[in-house]
Amino acid sequence: MGELKVTQVRSAIGSKPKHRGTLRALGLGRVGRSHVLPDRPEVRGMIARVPHLIRVDEVDAKRPKSGDTP
């Protein structure tokens, strides 16, 4: 399984308390913040709750580690 980079693109001001809680559970809280999460069903469920507040990008599973040559 891969990873997902979740970025908050809209403010949670005026949104429902459950939506704000979901953002906090995703590791977000301010516009522009990003968090890399595992691509699992429970994370996908949280993402499905707040698609109007976030942007989701797939992260390549084979990211180069420090010291590796590309």
Backbone torsions as a table, in degrees:
resi	resn	phi	psi	omega
1	MET	NA	150.2	-177.8
2	GLY	-94.6	-159.7	179.4
3	GLU	-130.2	156.4	179.4
4	LEU	-121.2	134.0	173.8
5	LYS	-99.2	115.6	-177.3
6	VAL	-106.0	126.8	-178.9
7	THR	-124.5	131.7	176.9
8	GLN	-80.0	125.8	-177.0
9	VAL	-115.2	-12.7	177.9
10	ARG	-132.5	153.6	-179.2
11	SER	-72.6	149.8	177.6
12	ALA	-90.2	1.1	178.5
13	ILE	-62.0	129.4	179.2
14	GLY	85.9	-5.3	178.8
15	SER	-86.7	168.5	-177.7
16	LYS	-67.9	150.3	179.1
17	PRO	-56.9	-35.5	178.5
18	LYS	-66.3	-34.3	178.0
19	HIS	-68.3	-41.3	177.9
20	ARG	-63.7	-39.5	177.4
21	GLY	-64.9	-37.4	178.1
22	THR	-65.2	-40.7	176.7
23	LEU	-60.9	-42.8	179.2
24	ARG	-63.6	-39.2	179.7
25	ALA	-66.7	-28.0	177.2
26	LEU	-81.7	-4.1	179.1
27	GLY	87.1	20.2	-179.0
28	LEU	-111.5	175.2	179.3
29	GLY	176.6	-17.4	177.8
30	ARG	-135.1	151.0	178.1
31	VAL	-63.2	132.7	179.3
32	GLY	97.5	-13.7	178.8
33	ARG	-74.1	144.5	178.1
34	SER	-126.7	155.0	178.2
35	HIS	-149.5	135.4	178.2
36	VAL	-96.6	124.9	-175.8
37	LEU	-127.2	154.0	176.7
38	PRO	-69.7	147.0	179.8
39	ASP	-82.8	87.3	-178.8
40	ARG	-126.9	159.4	-176.9
41	PRO	-57.2	-38.6	-178.7
42	GLU	-69.0	-33.3	176.8
43	VAL	-71.4	-42.2	177.2
44	ARG	-59.8	-36.8	177.8
45	GLY	-64.5	-41.5	178.2
46	MET	-66.2	-39.9	178.7
47	ILE	-62.5	-37.7	-179.3
48	ALA	-66.8	-21.4	179.8
49	ARG	-77.3	-30.0	-174.2
50	VAL	-129.1	45.5	-177.0
51	PRO	-66.4	-21.4	-178.6
52	HIS	-79.2	-8.9	-178.2
53	LEU	-110.7	-11.4	-171.4
54	ILE	-131.4	165.6	170.8
55	ARG	-124.5	137.7	-177.1
56	VAL	-119.1	129.8	176.5
57	ASP	-124.9	142.6	175.1
58	GLU	-77.1	138.9	178.0
59	VAL	-106.6	133.8	179.4
60	ASP	-63.3	128.7	-177.4
61	ALA	-67.3	-23.5	-177.5
62	LYS	-103.4	63.1	176.1
63	ARG	-74.2	139.3	178.8
64	PRO	-68.3	136.8	177.8
65	LYS	-88.2	160.6	-179.8
66	SER	-63.0	133.6	-178.5
67	GLY	96.0	-17.8	178.2
68	ASP	-79.5	144.2	175.3
69	THR	-92.8	138.6	-177.4
70	PRO	-69.9	NA	NA
